[in-house]
Amino acid sequence: MRWTGTRSARDRGPVGLLEAQASSEIENIVTTTDELFSAAASEPTASPAAREALRYRSALRWGHDQLGRRPLTASTASGVCAIIRGHDEGVRRGEVFIGDPASRRRVHTPPAGREALGGLLDNWSTFLNEPSDLDPLVRMAVAHYQFEAIHPFTDGNGRTGRIMNVLMLCDAGLLHLPLLYLSRYFIEHKDEYYRLLRLVTSDGAWEEWVLYVVEGVRSVAARTCELIDRIEDVQAGVLDAVREVAGSANHDLVALLMEHPYARSIEVIERCGVSRPTAVKWLRGLVAAGVLEEVRAGRQVLFINRPMMGVLTAS
């Protein structure tokens, strides 16, 4: 499917956090939806798992910002991985192996040595950018396998590869915004994901692998469209409440509450250009209207967009 771009960029915030949560969960970095959105509003108090997921979101945004400025290459992947990990180690020096998550057996030993890895990554970068008759979805599926088989970093390869997937779709013009995420599909079909990756390695079973990925894109695209429809329904309700509380349709306030379901008064002050008393009046008016819930987190007061969180949690 081709994303029309008619959906607003504001939706990237909460949907991107869901992808960060799902992709991190594949690596056994587990957070709840509420924990993650609370951490996004108050990062100093975040758990280590939530901080890792937030770094994933930052890496996704950084990668998307690079599109149009430079080609999508191994250098992009290296930058994404450095943000995910919180430091830049570059391409690994030593040997690693990939094991079967169930049996814990070694099933693939990626190439080792910086010279060998550098050559393989150069080939991978060329594959991403050279003219081709391959459908962009097929190219993405093949490139994802190649990246995971090369396994260029000591850690963070899976998360980096999943970010590169959506960046490839954006780079190919199939998406205008990084709103389509395969991580949840990979979690739901995790055994099949690893089985098919191994089959490509052992038997060259490319067709099965490509069909699996394409079906994932179809499934996730339909689910994402439904999610954004539900988000827009919530937004309409928030807009009506804001119109009543603020006396006008303050679109900056609505956008803030949709982008950041855990909001603080200081963000309203900065985004809307109003005084603190006005910001607090609006927020508490929306609490009285049943749109927001006021909670204390340490020294901070957070205002939670519960209808929005209900949609995100259900997704």
Backbone as a ProteinNet text record, in pm:
[ID]
protein_1_A
[PRIMARY]
MRWTGTRSARDRGPVGLLEAQASSEIENIVTTTDELFSAAASEPTASPAAREALRYRSALRWGHDQLGRRPLTASTASGVCAIIRGHDEGVRRGEVFIGDPASRRRVHTPPAGREALGGLLDNWSTFLNEPSDLDPLVRMAVAHYQFEAIHPFTDGNGRTGRIMNVLMLCDAGLLHLPLLYLSRYFIEHKDEYYRLLRLVTSDGAWEEWVLYVVEGVRSVAARTCELIDRIEDVQAGVLDAVREVAGSANHDLVALLMEHPYARSIEVIERCGVSRPTAVKWLRGLVAAGVLEEVRAGRQVLFINRPMMGVLTAS
[TERTIARY]
84.6	0	88.3	40.8	113	46.5	127.1	74	54.4	-65.2	-96.8	-34.9	5.5	63.6	-39.9	-167.1	-270.2	-280.7	-227.9	-227.1	-120.1	-147.6	-54.5	69.7	180.3	307.4	298.6	200.3	190.6	170.8	114.7	89.4	218.1	329.6	453.4	497	467.8	514	463.9	332.8	283.3	298.9	277.6	291.1	437.6	528.5	670.5	711.6	650.4	681.6	632.3	519.4	470.2	568.6	624.6	724.9	849.3	890.8	1006.9	983.5	862.6	828.4	833.2	772.4	765.1	901.7	979	1110.2	1202	1193.4	1275.8	1232.9	1102.3	1051.1	1109.5	1134.4	1194.6	1330.1	1399.1	1530	1517.4	1395.8	1368.4	1390.2	1367.7	1368.6	1221.9	1160	1013.9	969.2	875.6	811.5	661.8	584.4	441.2	420	304.5	274.8	270.9	205	198.5	336.9	417.9	552.9	633.7	621.3	700.7	658.5	528.7	482.9	509.1	502.3	538.6	686.8	768.3	912.5	943.2	866.9	888.5	861.6	770.2	737.9	833.8	895.7	982.7	1100.4	1189.6	1296.6	1391.2	1423.7	1516.1	1470.3	1339.7	1288.3	1262.8	1300.1	1268.6	1353.4	1296.3	1369.6	1471.4	1573.4	1669.9	1603.8	1501.6	1433.3	1362.3	1296.2	1226.6	1325.3	1439.9	1540.1	1591.2	1608.2	1652	1547.2	1421.3	1314.7	1308.5	1330.8	1330.4	1447.4	1560	1672.5	1637.8	1559.3	1513.7	1432.3	1340.7	1260.2	1350.3	1449	1540.9	1618.1	1657.5	1730.8	1643	1517.1	1423.7	1406.7	1389.1	1370.6	1497.5	1613.2	1738.7	1752.6	1725.5	1736.5	1643.5	1519.3	1423.6	1468	1528	1576	1690.8	1763.1	1875	1828.1	1708	1659.5	1649.3	1695.1	1696.6	1824	1894.6	2022.2	2139	2125	2231.8	2170.5	2239.7	2184.8	2170.4	2081.2	2061.7	2169.8	2263.2	2379.3	2412.5	2524	2573	2608.1	2646	2674.1	2547.9	2433.7	2305.7	2281	2301.3	2279.6	2371.4	2495.1	2589.7	2544.9	2494.9	2444.1	2322.3	2232.4	2113.1	2154.1	2246.9	2289.5	2357	2435.9	2504.4	2403.1	2294	2191.9	2118	2085.4	2017.9	2100.3	2231	2317.1	2364.9	2354.1	2399.9	2546.6	2615.6	2756.6	2791.5	2900.2	2937.9	3061.7	3042.7	3155.6	3198.8	3119	3150.4	3128.7	3183.4	3170.7	3250.2	3193	3256.8	3392.8	3477	3609.8	3613.1	3541.5	3550.9	3439	3437.8	3337.7	3214.9	3098.4	2974.3	2904.6	2804.5	2722.3	2576.8	2490.2	2345.6	2291.6	2216.9	2164	2014.7	1965.7	1822.3	1765.1	1667.7	1615.4	1554.8	1502.2	1437.9	1540.5	1626	1720.3	1852.9	1880.9	2006.8	2125.6	2097.8	2206	2255.9	2384.3	2441	2387.4	2327	2270.2	2335.5	2405.8	2471.3	2589	2701.7	2819	2847	2815.7	2836.9	2985.4	3015.7	3155.8	3221.5	3352.3	3427.1	3539.9	3589.5	3698.5	3646.3	3704.1	3652.5	3665.3	3771.1	3787.5	3677.3	3651.9	3546.7	3410.3	3382.6	3253.8	3237.7	3346.3	3339.5	3304	3362.1	3329.2	3185	3136.4	2997.6	2899.9	2932.8	2846.5	2849.3	2962.9	2967.6	2875.4	2879.2	2790.2	2643.8	2616.3	2479	2431.6	2517.3	2482.3	2455.5	2537.6	2517.6	2383.4	2349.4	2220.8	2103.5	2116	2007	1985.2	2090.1	2083.4	2093.2	2136.3	2153.7	2017.8	2008.3	1882.5	1844.5	1715.9	1672.2	1525.9	1491.1	1350.8	1279.3	1351.1	1288.6	1183.4	1071.1	972.1	1036.9	1009.5	1071.2	1046.8	932.4	906.8	999	1022.1	1113.6	1255.3	1294.4	1428.2	1446.6	1343.4	1352.1	1368.5	1289.5	1296.7	1434.9	1489.4	1622.4	1728	1717.9	1816.7	1811.9	1692.1	1681.1	1752.1	1730.1	1801.5	1952.8	1997.7	2141.4	2202.9	2133.9	2187	2198.4	2092	2095.4	2199.3	2221.9	2323.3	2464.2	2487.2	2617.9	2640.7	2536.9	2542.5	2663.2	2665.5	2790.1	2830.4	2738.6	2767.9	2766.8	2830.1	2832	2695.5	2614.8	2479.7	2394.9	2262.6	2172.6	2142	2188.6	2166.4	2019.1	1943.2	1801.8	1723.9	1744.6	1671.7	1713.8	1842.9	1889.2	1828	1826.2	1768.6	1621.3	1548.1	1404.8	1379.6	1465	1453.6	1486.9	1590.3	1628	1514	1434.4	1320	1228.3	1185.3	1090.2	1157.4	1286.6	1357.7	1367	1383.1	1385.9	1252.9	1142.6	1010.7	989.5	1038	1028.7	1117	1237.6	1331.3	1278.2	1202.6	1145.7	1019.5	970.6	850.7	721.4	728.5	605.9	544	625.2	577	632.3	550.3	598.5	645	591.4	629.5	654.9	743.7	773	663.3	550.1	433	400.3	478.2	445.6	557.7	524.9	627.4	600.4	703.7	689.1	719.5	768.4	814.5	703.8	584.6	475.3	442.2	444.1	420.5	530	653.9	764.2	749.2	700.9	678.2	569	460	347.1	379.8	479.4	519.5	670	714.8	859	926.1	863.9	923.4	938.6	836.6	841.1	948.8	963.9	1065.9	1204.3	1237.9	1370	1383.2	1275.7	1281.6	1310.6	1242.4	1260	1395.4	1444.5	1580.2	1681.1	1665	1758	1745.2	1621.6	1601.8	1667.8	1668.6	1740.4	1888.4	1942.5	2083.8	2116.4	2032.8	2064.8	2022.9	1908	1850.7	1827	1858.6	1830.5	1682.1	1600.8	1454.3	1406.3	1442.8	1410.3	1260.7	1192.3	1051.2	968.2	990.5	914	940.3	1066.1	1102.9	1038.1	1046.3	990.6	839.1	772.4	626.5	587.3	667.4	642.7	650.2	753.5	770.4	660.3	626.5	522.4	387.4	357.9	234.6	238.7	355.9	369.5	338.4	388.7	360.7	210.7	147	3.3	-74.6	-42.7	-113.5	-93.9	31.2	61.1	2.9	2	-55.8	-204.1	-277.3	-420	-441.2	-359.9	-372.4	-338	-236.9	-196.4	-302.7	-364.3	-474	-589	-621.2	-727.3	-687.5	-560.4	-512.3	-521.3	-479.4	-481.9	-625.2	-716.3	-857.5	-907.2	-868.1	-910.2	-845	-719.5	-651.9	-723.6	-765.9	-836.6	-971.8	-1037.1	-1161.9	-1136	-1027.8	-991.8	-962.1	-888.3	-851.2	-974.5	-1075.9	-1198.9	-1263.1	-1262.7	-1318.7	-1236.7	-1104	-1017.6	-1039.1	-1053.4	-1077	-1205.6	-1312.8	-1438.9	-1422.3	-1349.6	-1329.6	-1242.9	-1140.2	-1052.7	-1131.3	-1217.5	-1298.5	-1384.3	-1437.2	-1519.8	-1435.5	-1319.4	-1237.7	-1160	-1100.8	-1015.8	-1091.9	-1216.6	-1295.3	-1271.3	-1183.5	-1155.7	-1090.4	-1081	-1015.7	-865.4	-801	-656.7	-583.9	-543	-485.7	-348.4	-274.9	-145.8	-166.7	-267.1	-295.8	-341.2	-428.7	-475.5	-358.3	-273.8	-159.3	-68.2	-43.4	42.5	-14.6	-143.5	-205.4	-211.6	-213.3	-212.9	-71.6	26.1	164.6	224	182.4	238.2	123.5	78.4	-35.9	-7.7	119.1	157.3	216.4	136.7	179.5	201.3	284.6	312.2	271.3	247.4	203.9	310.7	438	544.9	540.9	500.2	490.2	377.1	267.8	156.3	200.4	272.5	321.7	409	502.9	596.8	531.2	443.7	382.5	277.7	200.4	87.1	117.2	231.3	267.2	176	136.4	45.8	113.7	50.7	105.3	80.7	151.4	131.2	-12.6	-69.9	-209	-305	-285.2	-373.6	-354	-228	-200.3	-264	-246.8	-302.7	-455.1	-512.2	-658.8	-711.3	-645.7	-688.6	-677.8	-564.6	-542.4	-641.6	-664.4	-757.8	-902.2	-929.2	-1060.6	-1082.6	-976.7	-987.1	-994.7	-936	-954.1	-1100.9	-1158.9	-1300.1	-1391.8	-1348.4	-1428.6	-1411.8	-1322.7	-1303.6	-1207.9	-1137.6	-1043.5	-906.2	-862.7	-732.2	-745.9	-639.4	-628.7	-502.8	-515.1	-401.7	-335.8	-206	-132.2	-0.9	50.3	179.7	285	397.6	511.4	633.3	665.7	773.4	734.9	818.1	788.3	705.3	682.3	610.1	462.9	382.3	240.8	221.5	166.9	142.5	-7	-41.7	-181.5	-192.7	-265.2	-267.2	-391.7	-369.9	-479.2	-527.5	-622.2	-665.3	-733.9	-818.4	-875.1	-766.2	-663.8	-554.2	-477.1	-448.7	-376.1	-457.4	-590.3	-674.1	-658.7	-653.3	-635.3	-498	-394.3	-257.8	-235.5	-289.9	-274.2	-345.9	-463.8	-541.8	-474.9	-391.6	-329.7	-221.8
-118.2	0	123.4	232.7	358.7	452	497.3	588	724.3	783.3	905.7	1029.6	1021.3	1138.9	1237.1	1201.9	1294.1	1295.1	1193	1191.4	1287.8	1353.1	1454.9	1393.2	1467.2	1422.5	1411.6	1473.9	1466.4	1323.7	1235.7	1099.4	1019.6	1072.2	996.9	974.4	1070.7	1060	936.2	924.2	808.4	677.7	676	551.7	507.1	603.7	570.3	508.8	554.5	495.4	352.3	322.9	184.7	94.1	143.1	64.9	46.5	152.1	141.7	35.2	32.5	-67.2	-207.7	-227.2	-361.1	-411	-325.2	-367.8	-400.2	-323.1	-350.4	-479.7	-507.6	-630	-754.7	-749.4	-864.1	-898.1	-795.2	-814.5	-833.1	-865.2	-885.6	-759.1	-643.1	-515.4	-474.7	-504.8	-500.1	-381.2	-303.6	-193.9	-199.7	-144	-128.8	0.5	11.4	131.6	254.2	242.6	356	393.8	294.5	322.8	399.8	357.9	418.8	563.1	588.6	725	815.9	760.4	837.7	873.6	777.7	802.6	909	910.1	1009.9	1150.3	1161.5	1291.9	1329.5	1229	1254.5	1158.8	1178.9	1082.2	1058.9	1160.8	1135.2	1025.5	1001.2	897.9	765.6	755.9	636.6	517.6	398.5	275.4	253.6	168.6	140.6	88	2.3	-51.6	59.5	149.7	259.3	351.9	374.9	461.3	398.9	268	201.4	216.6	200.9	216.3	359.8	457.3	596.9	625.8	560	576.9	520.1	413.3	357.6	461.9	529.4	632.7	744	783.5	888.3	844.2	716.4	664.5	663.9	627	627.3	768.1	864.1	1002.7	1053.5	1021.6	1065.6	1005.3	876.1	810.7	872.1	899.8	959.6	1099.4	1172.2	1306.6	1304.5	1191.9	1183.4	1164.2	1110.5	1083.9	1214.6	1211	1330.1	1410.2	1389.2	1458.6	1375.5	1243.8	1153.8	1018.4	936.7	804.2	717	622.3	525.4	418.7	413.1	324.5	262.3	186.9	130.2	239.7	357.6	469.3	511.2	507.2	535.5	433.4	306.1	198.7	216	256.1	276.1	389.4	499.1	609.7	570.8	493.6	445.2	358.5	265.7	174.6	250.8	352.2	430.1	499.3	550.6	616.6	513.1	398.9	293.7	251.9	235.6	185.5	294.9	419.9	529.3	559.3	488.5	514.1	448.5	494.3	447.1	358.7	229.4	136.7	105.6	146.3	113.3	-34.2	-78.2	-218.9	-305.1	-419.1	-505.6	-557.5	-590.6	-644.3	-796.6	-850.2	-992.9	-1074.4	-1203.2	-1296	-1296.5	-1311.8	-1333.5	-1453	-1502.7	-1607.2	-1580.8	-1631.1	-1617.9	-1752.9	-1754.4	-1879.2	-1892.5	-2012.8	-2039.6	-1998.9	-1903.7	-1857.4	-1970.3	-2074.6	-2183.6	-2284.1	-2332.7	-2438.4	-2386.4	-2257.2	-2194.9	-2251.1	-2318.2	-2371.8	-2264.7	-2273.2	-2183.9	-2225	-2130.6	-2163.7	-2085	-1977.9	-1900.3	-1825	-1834	-1757.5	-1653.3	-1526.7	-1422.7	-1403.6	-1341.5	-1313.8	-1229.9	-1240.7	-1165	-1088.6	-988.2	-907.9	-781.4	-669	-540.6	-527.4	-582.5	-570.8	-646.9	-770	-850.7	-786.4	-740.6	-677.4	-548.2	-472	-348.8	-374.9	-480.8	-514.7	-557.3	-638	-682.5	-565.7	-473.5	-357	-264.9	-255.2	-177	-238.4	-371.8	-440.6	-418.5	-423.1	-401.9	-260.7	-163.1	-24.5	-7.8	-74	-67.8	-128.2	-240.7	-306.3	-214.2	-136.9	-46.9	63.6	102.7	224.5	203.9	86.6	68.8	58	104.3	88.5	-58.5	-87.7	-226.8	-236	-349.8	-377.7	-443.9	-470.5	-533.5	-441	-498.8	-423.4	-377	-253.9	-205.1	-295.1	-363.2	-453.3	-575.1	-624.6	-738.2	-695.4	-577.9	-528.3	-513.7	-461.4	-446.4	-581.5	-680.5	-813.1	-874.3	-863.4	-918.9	-844.2	-711.3	-631	-658.4	-682.9	-712.6	-844	-945.4	-1070.6	-1047.7	-977.9	-956.8	-886.2	-784.2	-708.8	-796.3	-874.5	-959.6	-1070.6	-1118.3	-1222	-1166.1	-1042.3	-978.5	-950.2	-905	-878.9	-791.1	-668	-590.9	-534.9	-530.9	-467.6	-572.5	-538.7	-633.4	-646.6	-542.3	-545.1	-444	-463.6	-368.4	-395.4	-511.1	-540	-555.3	-625.8	-648	-518.2	-435.5	-308.7	-215.7	-213.8	-130.9	-179.2	-310.2	-364.5	-332.1	-332.2	-302.2	-154	-65.7	75.2	93.7	23.7	36.5	-9.7	-106	-150.5	-34.4	38.5	146.9	261.7	283.9	388.1	352.1	224.2	181.6	210.4	187	213.1	363	443.4	589	633.2	579.9	618.5	581.4	471	427.1	503.4	588.5	665.7	594.2	477.7	407.2	467.1	534	603.8	745.6	839.7	976.2	999.1	922.7	929	787	768.8	633.8	582.6	545.7	506.7	358.7	282.7	141.4	58.2	-18.5	-86.5	-236.5	-311.9	-457.1	-528.2	-457.2	-525.1	-604.1	-546.2	-619	-746.1	-740.8	-860.8	-964.5	-921.3	-1014.4	-1079	-1002.9	-1060.4	-1166.8	-1134.5	-1226.9	-1353	-1345.5	-1460.6	-1483.9	-1476.5	-1477.5	-1607.1	-1721.5	-1849.7	-1860.6	-1814.1	-1818.2	-1724.4	-1611.2	-1514	-1578.7	-1638.8	-1699.9	-1824.6	-1901.6	-2022.3	-1987.1	-1883.3	-1847.5	-1781.9	-1704.7	-1651.5	-1765.5	-1867.9	-1981.9	-2057	-2067	-2139.6	-2068.6	-1935.9	-1864.6	-1898.6	-1901.9	-1933.2	-2075.7	-2170.5	-2311.9	-2362	-2311.7	-2368	-2265.2	-2138.9	-2036.7	-2017.7	-2032.6	-2027.3	-1882.6	-1811	-1669.2	-1643.6	-1725.3	-1696.9	-1699.9	-1801.8	-1809.6	-1687.6	-1647.7	-1532.9	-1404.8	-1381.1	-1259.9	-1255.8	-1368.4	-1371.8	-1344.8	-1394.3	-1369.1	-1219	-1152.3	-1009.2	-928.5	-963	-889.2	-903.2	-1023.3	-1041.3	-957.6	-947	-862.9	-717.5	-669.2	-531	-511.8	-607	-594.9	-590.9	-681.9	-691.1	-565.6	-520.8	-403.9	-276.7	-267.7	-150	-137.6	-248.4	-245.1	-207.4	-264.8	-237.5	-91	-38.6	99.4	197.5	169	255.9	258.1	141.7	135.9	213.5	201.5	272.3	423.1	470.9	615.4	666.2	584.5	623.5	642.2	550.9	562.2	685	712.4	830.5	957.6	959.5	1078	1096.1	985.1	995.4	1059	1015.3	1074.3	1223	1254.6	1394	1482.4	1431.6	1509.6	1539	1439.3	1461.4	1559.5	1550.9	1645.3	1787	1800.2	1932.3	1994	1917.1	1968	2015.3	1935.4	1971.8	2096.8	2106.2	2224.4	2348.6	2336.8	2450.5	2502.2	2409.5	2448.4	2512.8	2451	2495.6	2622.5	2629.7	2742.9	2854.8	2827.9	2928.8	2937.7	2852.8	2848.3	2715	2684.3	2559.2	2582.1	2569.7	2593.1	2469.6	2477.4	2359.4	2324.1	2422	2390.5	2304.2	2336.3	2258	2117.3	2108.1	1976.3	1892.3	1951.9	1878.8	1829.9	1914.8	1875.5	1754.8	1759.1	1650.6	1520.3	1530.6	1410.5	1356.3	1445.3	1402.5	1348.2	1408.8	1373.4	1340.8	1216.4	1182.3	1203.6	1208.5	1247.4	1388	1490.5	1628.9	1700.3	1804.4	1888.8	2032	2107.6	2246.1	2327.1	2301.3	2377.1	2358.2	2240	2216.1	2295.9	2312.1	2394.9	2540.9	2585.3	2723.3	2750.4	2658.6	2679.4	2662.4	2563.1	2534.2	2638.8	2682.8	2771.4	2918.3	2945.3	3083.9	3151.7	3078.4	3134	3135.6	3203.3	3209.5	3078	3058.7	2937.8	2927.5	3035.7	3023.4	2980.4	3033.2	2995	2848.3	2803.6	2664	2570	2600.9	2516	2518.5	2635.8	2646.7	2557.4	2561.4	2477.2	2329.3	2291.1	2149.3	2097.8	2173.8	2127.7	2133.6	2224.2	2224.5	2098.3	2050.8	1926.6	1805	1815.5	1709.8	1703.9	1818.5	1824.2	1774	1793.7	1747.8	1599.1	1532.9	1388.9	1350.3	1448.8	1419.6	1382.5	1454	1430.2	1377.7	1310.5	1268.1	1331.3	1392.8	1457.8	1360.8	1337.2	1247.9	1313.2	1276.8	1328	1219.9	1258.5	1167.9	1235.2	1198.5	1267.1	1411.3	1502.9	1645.4	1701.9	1621.1	1669.7	1632	1716.4	1686	1658.6	1541.5	1501.9	1499.7	1535.1	1533.4	1430.3	1322	1207.5	1209.7	1199.7	1189.8	1044.5	1014.7	875.5	815.8	889.8	830.1	788.2	871.6	838.8	716.9	712.8	599.5	471.2	482.4	364.7	306.6	393.7	348.2	285.8	351.9	302.5	170.1	157.9	33.9	-81.6	-54.3	-159.1	-206.1	-120.9	-157.1	-263.2
0	0	0	-54.7	-53.9	44.9	142.4	243.2	179.8	194.5	120.9	181.3	306.5	370.1	420.1	416.6	462.7	614.6	678.7	824.6	874.3	985.2	1033.4	1093.1	1083.7	1142.2	1292.8	1353.6	1499.5	1548	1463.4	1506.1	1521.2	1467.1	1474	1617.9	1707.7	1845.2	1916.2	1941.9	2015.9	1941.1	1810.2	1735.4	1733.7	1722.6	1726.8	1859.7	1968.7	2099.3	2108.7	2047.1	2045.9	1972.8	1861.6	1790.3	1875.2	1944.1	2032.1	2139.8	2193.1	2295.1	2238.3	2120.3	2061.5	2018	1952.7	1904.9	2021.1	2127.9	2245.5	2313.6	2310.7	2373.6	2307.7	2176.6	2107.4	2169.6	2220.5	2282.9	2433.9	2481.7	2624.2	2707.2	2645.7	2716.6	2726.8	2839.1	2849.1	2933.4	2879	2952.2	2925.3	3017.1	2990.7	2912.3	2848.3	2771.1	2861.7	2976.8	3069.1	3119.2	3152.2	3201.5	3097.2	2972.9	2866.8	2840.9	2835	2809.3	2929.3	3048.5	3166.8	3162.1	3121.5	3111	3006.4	2896.8	2792.6	2846.1	2943.2	3001.7	3113.4	3175.7	3291.3	3287.4	3190	3164.1	3281.6	3364.9	3475.9	3571.1	3578.3	3668.9	3597.2	3470.9	3391.9	3433.5	3417.7	3442.9	3331.6	3354.2	3247.1	3119.8	3134.4	3015.5	2938.5	3011.5	2944.5	2874.5	2935.2	2871.9	2742.1	2743.3	2619.7	2510.3	2546.5	2447.3	2395.1	2483.7	2440.3	2346.2	2368.2	2275.4	2138.1	2136	2008.4	1932.3	2001.6	1935.4	1881.9	1962.1	1917	1793.1	1790.1	1674.4	1549.8	1566.4	1453.4	1398.1	1485.5	1441.3	1371.7	1430.8	1369	1229.3	1216.6	1086.8	984	1026	932.8	890.9	983.1	950.7	849.7	843	748.7	604.7	586.7	451.4	372.8	250.8	169	182.6	294.6	313.8	261.7	276.9	235.4	202.1	123.1	89.9	215.5	206.7	313.9	300	394.1	382.7	517.6	519.1	644.2	743.8	695.2	784.2	859.8	792.3	859.1	968.5	935.3	1032.9	1153.1	1128.3	1238	1329.2	1269.8	1349.9	1430.9	1369.8	1440.2	1558.4	1535.7	1642.9	1756.4	1724	1827.2	1918.5	1861	1942.2	2028	1970.2	2045.9	2167.6	2147	2254.5	2349	2306.3	2390.9	2377.4	2287.9	2259.3	2126.5	2067.8	1934.6	1943.3	1917.2	1913.7	1771.4	1674.5	1536.6	1508.6	1396.8	1356.9	1454.7	1489.4	1589.2	1539.6	1636.3	1605.7	1615.5	1713.6	1740.7	1678.6	1715.6	1664	1753.9	1693.5	1767.5	1704.7	1772.1	1710	1740.5	1654.5	1670.8	1713	1822.6	1874.3	1853.6	1863.8	1860.8	1996.8	2001	2129.4	2213.6	2148	2222.5	2274.3	2184.6	2222	2275.1	2253.3	2292	2212.8	2101.8	2018.9	1923.1	1889.4	1789.1	1652.3	1580.9	1450.6	1336.9	1370.5	1264.7	1324.4	1260.5	1300.2	1192.9	1219.2	1118.7	1088.8	977.1	944.2	1052.8	1065.7	1165.8	1097.1	1166.4	1112.9	1047.4	1084.7	1035.6	884.4	826.8	682	609.3	656.5	592.8	612	734.1	760.9	681.4	670.6	592.9	447.2	389.1	250.9	235.2	328.9	322.1	339.5	428.9	449.1	327.8	260.9	137.1	31.5	21.4	-73	-36.6	92.6	140.9	107.3	129.2	96.7	-53.1	-134.8	-280	-317.5	-255	-283	-249.8	-142.5	-104.1	-206.4	-275	-356	-507	-550.9	-694.4	-764	-890.7	-965.6	-975.2	-958.1	-955.9	-995.4	-1056.3	-1087	-969.8	-862	-745.6	-685.2	-646.2	-570.3	-439.4	-393.6	-269.3	-148.6	-143.5	-30.8	-36.6	-157.4	-173.5	-139	-186.2	-155.1	-3.7	65.1	210.2	278	234.9	296.5	277.9	157.6	130.1	211.4	213.5	285.6	435.8	488.7	631.9	664.4	582.8	605.6	597.6	494.1	475.9	595.7	646.3	759.5	883.3	909.5	1028.2	1013.7	891.9	870.2	887.6	844.9	863.9	1012.2	1081.4	1225.7	1260	1207.5	1212	1347.6	1442.9	1571	1682.6	1792.7	1904.3	1970	1960.6	2017.5	1942	1945.1	1883.2	1736.8	1683.7	1541.9	1507	1592.1	1562.9	1560.6	1662.4	1669	1555	1524.9	1413.5	1282.4	1261.5	1138.9	1123.8	1234.2	1225.9	1197.5	1248.8	1212.1	1064.2	1017.5	876.5	785.4	829.6	748.8	713.2	814.8	788.9	714.2	740.5	666.3	518.2	488	347.7	279.2	349.4	290.8	270.5	364.6	346.9	230.8	223.9	119.1	-19.2	-25.2	-153.5	-191.3	-101.6	-130.5	-98.1	-34.6	3.9	129.4	210.7	329.3	327.8	370.7	387.7	531.4	622.6	762.9	811.9	909	958.4	1050.9	992.4	1070.8	1061	987.2	967.3	1028.2	1130.6	1207.2	1213.3	1181.6	1173.8	1305.1	1405.4	1526.8	1595.7	1603.7	1669.8	1594.1	1461.4	1380	1406.1	1414.7	1441.1	1578.7	1677.7	1810.7	1804.5	1735.4	1729.1	1649.9	1561.6	1480	1496.1	1621.1	1648.7	1606.4	1635.9	1598.5	1447.4	1375.5	1229.5	1176.1	1238.6	1199.5	1203	1315.8	1328.3	1241.3	1228.2	1145.1	999.7	949.8	809.8	784.2	879.3	865.3	853.2	937.1	932.1	800.3	748.3	622.3	504	506.7	400.8	408.6	529.7	548.5	506.4	546.7	523.5	386.1	337.1	214	103.3	129.4	29.1	4.6	109.6	96.6	96.5	-8.6	-15.7	-31.1	-110.6	-137.6	-10.1	73	197.9	286	293.4	376.4	324.6	194.7	137.1	155.3	133.6	151.3	296.1	389.3	531.7	560.6	509.3	534.3	466.4	343.4	270.8	342.3	391.7	467.8	595.8	656.7	774.2	743.1	630.1	590.1	567.8	498.4	473.6	605	695.2	822.3	906.4	914.4	996.8	935.4	802.7	737.9	772	764.7	797.4	943.8	1030.9	1174.5	1205.4	1139.1	1163.8	1116.8	1002.7	955.8	1056.6	1112.1	1213	1338.2	1377.8	1495.7	1475.7	1360.7	1336.3	1326.4	1274.2	1275	1418.2	1507.3	1647.7	1713.8	1678.8	1732.2	1687.3	1563.4	1513.3	1581.4	1618	1693	1830.3	1895.6	2024.6	2007.1	1902.8	1878.7	1861.8	1794.1	1776.2	1911.3	2001.2	2134.2	2215.4	2205.1	2276.2	2223.5	2093	2033.4	2086.2	2095.1	2148.1	2292.7	2373	2513.6	2526	2444.9	2448.3	2408.7	2310.1	2266.3	2383.1	2462.8	2577.2	2687.6	2715.3	2829.3	2797.8	2678	2641.6	2571.4	2534	2466.1	2317.7	2267	2122.6	2091.4	1963.6	1920.5	1916.4	2032.8	2041.5	1987.1	1861.1	1796.1	1851.6	1903.3	1966	2090.5	2169.2	2289	2252.1	2153.1	2108.8	2058.7	1975.5	1920.5	2032.2	2130.6	2243.1	2316.1	2346.9	2423.3	2343.5	2210.8	2127.8	2108.3	2094.6	2077.1	2206.2	2317.8	2448.6	2543.5	2543.6	2630.1	2778.5	2816.5	2951.9	2941.2	2968.9	2947.9	3081.1	3076.1	3192.8	3161.4	3265.6	3245.5	3173.7	3199.6	3135.1	2983.5	2939.2	2794.6	2732.8	2806.5	2757.4	2750.3	2851.7	2853.9	2731.3	2705.4	2595.9	2458.9	2446.2	2316.2	2279.2	2377.6	2349.1	2377.1	2439.7	2466.7	2565.8	2671.9	2772.3	2908.1	3004.2	3139.5	3212.8	3322.7	3402.1	3455.1	3511.1	3558.1	3446.9	3326.1	3214.9	3178.8	3173.7	3139.6	3241.2	3369.2	3474.8	3469.8	3443.1	3432.2	3321	3204.9	3093	3128.3	3182.6	3211.6	3314.8	3419.1	3522.7	3472.1	3379.5	3316.4	3234.8	3169	3091.8	3183.8	3303.6	3404	3445.6	3472.5	3511.8	3401.3	3276.2	3162.3	3135.3	3209.8	3193.8	3082.1	3025.2	2916.4	2971.7	3075.6	3135.2	3277.1	3322.4	3461.8	3519.5	3635.5	3700.2	3797.9	3783.1	3871.9	3910.3	4026.7	4070.5	4051.6	3990.8	3970.9	4030.1	4155.2	4224.6	4248.7	4200.7	4218.1	4104.1	4002.4	3885.1	3889.6	3827.4	3807.6	3659	3628.9	3490.4	3464.2	3342.1	3299.6	3186.6	3215.6	3125.3	3038.2	2909.8	2812.6	2813.3	2900.8	2920.4	2796.8	2724	2603	2503.3	2489.7	2399.2	2449.8	2578.3	2633.6	2622.2	2632.4	2614	2474.8	2373.3	2235.1	2217.6	2270.7	2252.3	2325	2445.1	2520.7	2452.2	2397.4	2330.5	2202.3	2143.7	2015.7	2034.3
[MASK]
+++++++++++++++++++++++++++++++++++++++++++++++++++++++++++++++++++++++++++++++++++++++++++++++++++++++++++++++++++++++++++++++++++++++++++++++++++++++++++++++++++++++++++++++++++++++++++++++++++++++++++++++++++++++++++++++++++++++++++++++++++++++++++++++++++++++++++++++++++++++++++++++++++++++++++++++++++++++++++

